[in-house]
Amino acid sequence: MTELQDQPKLKAAQRPRTAARVAAVQALFQIEQNGDRPDSVIEQFLVHRFGTTLSGESYEDGRIPEADVALFTAIVRGAVSNHTAIEQDIVKTLPSTWPIERLDPVLRALFCAAIAEFRHAEVPAPVLINEYMDVAHGFFFGDEPRLVNGVLDTLFKTPTPVEDHDSTTPSPTHD
């Protein structure tokens, strides 16, 4: 076991909003990697990944106990509906020699979740940055949490309007 696994920082029962953020990153990763429909992924998490089981399964078992379901759903839907604008914001923050495609897909999902929550939540920027750095520490063991800090700090100091950028031109929905 690694040192981080020996001493987990996240206690899901004590931090349901953090658990929701972790789940949102995982869901956005799944949506990007598999091309799954967001509503389908949200439903999968609600039915199969959230809550506790009789056997006490935890994060290591793919379960996310005690997550704030409303926050999870809002982050995933916000990130998907504003995907293009969010990615443009990330691109503007990265050095020109570092295209967004070069970012680890989990890191891209984390940035999308953080930015989506920032645009639609009333949580102060420093709190969100700290929360998403905690989430990054759960996924990465290198310099990625510092990159998360730098990118989010830059983006949250000069926020873009809270409008839904990807739906400025109405498009038909397909179910």
Stockholm file with secondary structure:
# STOCKHOLM 1.0

chainA/1-175         MTELQDQPKLKAAQRPRTAARVAAVQALFQIEQNGDRPDSVIEQFLVHRFGTTLSGESYEDGRIPEADVALFTAIVRGAVSNHTAIEQDIVKTLPSTWPIERLDPVLRALFCAAIAEFRHAEVPAPVLINEYMDVAHGFFFGDEPRLVNGVLDTLFKTPTPVEDHDSTTPSPTHD
#=GR chainA/1-175 SS CCHHHHSCCCCTTTCHHHHHHHHHHHHHHHHHHHCCCHHHHHHHIIIIIBSCCTTCCCGGGTCBTTCCHHHHHHHHHHHHHTHHHHHHHHHHHSCTTSCGGGSCHHHHHHHHHHHHHHHHCCSCHHHHHHHHHHHHHHHCSSSHHHHHHHHHHHHHHSCCCSSCGGGSSCCCCCC
#=GC SS_cons         CCHHHHSCCCCTTTCHHHHHHHHHHHHHHHHHHHCCCHHHHHHHIIIIIBSCCTTCCCGGGTCBTTCCHHHHHHHHHHHHHTHHHHHHHHHHHSCTTSCGGGSCHHHHHHHHHHHHHHHHCCSCHHHHHHHHHHHHHHHCSSSHHHHHHHHHHHHHHSCCCSSCGGGSSCCCCCC
//
